[in-house]
Amino acid sequence: MLRRTFIAATAATTLATAAFADNHSMDIVDTAVEAGDFTTLVAAVEAAGLVETLKGDGPFTVFAPTDEAFAALPEGTVEGLLEDTEALTAILTYHVVPGKVMSGDLSDGMMAATVNGAEVTIGVGDAVTVDGATVTAADIEASNGVIHVIDSVIIPE
């Protein structure tokens, strides 16, 4: 199982290299903007007033849902969240873990405290998951942390 996890992480890192500029001098926000597949996430971060925080020193680990992940939410959800800054902030900060957590630091059943105060559950098996969302690209380094791309938006209880 460890070998499968390593292969999956290696494939995800290879994917990440193709999707992101190989320039660790950019912060998390600029890295997401340059990737081009996170316009909804970036708009949400701006609406919640979290841009300066995620451009700060960190380090941060961000589990970043793609535009496709946001589009899979029920109709009207994103628009509603953009109007409810408190709920939006709670969801966005649930995607952020303090510190730089690389894929090699993850273990099955691991609980990670998020910036919002709740914990996410990490699964390591045929795929790496965060509260059920699959990590599709891992270990994308930025100047102030790391991004792991996930295929769905995770919602705190």
BELBEL-V175191 format. One record per pair of residues at least 24 apart in sequence whose ideal C-beta (glycine too) atoms are under 6 Angstrom apart, sorted by the first residue. I is the first residue (numbers start at 0). GAP is how many residues later the second one is. D is the distance in whole Angstrom. If there is no record, write none. Layout:
BEGIN
i: (I,I)
gap: (GAP,GAP)
d: (D,D)
END
This chain:
BEGIN
i: (4,7,8,8,11,11,12,12,14,15,15,19,23,23,24,25,26,26,26,26,27,27,27,27,27,28,28,30,36,36,37,38,39,39,43,43,46,47,47,47,47,56,57,57,58,58,58,58,59,59,60,60,60,60,61,61,62,62,62,62,63,63,64,64,68,68,68,72,89,93,99,99,101,102,102,117)
gap: (119,119,94,129,125,126,125,126,122,121,124,120,117,119,118,116,28,115,116,117,26,34,114,116,117,25,26,111,29,30,26,28,27,30,44,48,35,37,40,41,44,87,86,87,40,41,85,86,36,85,36,40,84,85,34,85,32,67,85,87,83,85,85,88,82,83,84,80,26,62,45,46,37,35,36,38)
d: (5,6,5,6,5,4,6,5,5,4,5,5,5,6,5,6,5,6,5,5,5,6,5,6,6,5,5,5,5,6,6,6,5,4,6,6,5,6,5,5,5,6,4,4,6,4,6,4,5,4,4,4,6,5,5,5,5,5,5,5,5,5,5,5,6,5,5,6,6,4,5,5,5,4,5,5)
END
